[in-house]
């Protein structure tokens, strides 16, 4: 019984140490055109919101994310 338990623990530890598997079905994964469309859509929305305030959208990258804000 102990060898089976030891083997299970070893298998569990080996599986837990593996890097995550890339998920090609995740949104935007392995499809740069999807990311570009999202960025374009986000910019359009930011421009629209800022135009209501009489300003224009400004973007900046922080930790891999694009952040939009309004500027004069």
Secondary structure, DSSP 4 states (H G I P E B T S, - for coil): -HHHHHHHHHHHHHHHTSPPPP-TTSTTTT-HHHHHHHHHHHHHHHHHHHHHTT-EEEEEEETTEEEEEEE-
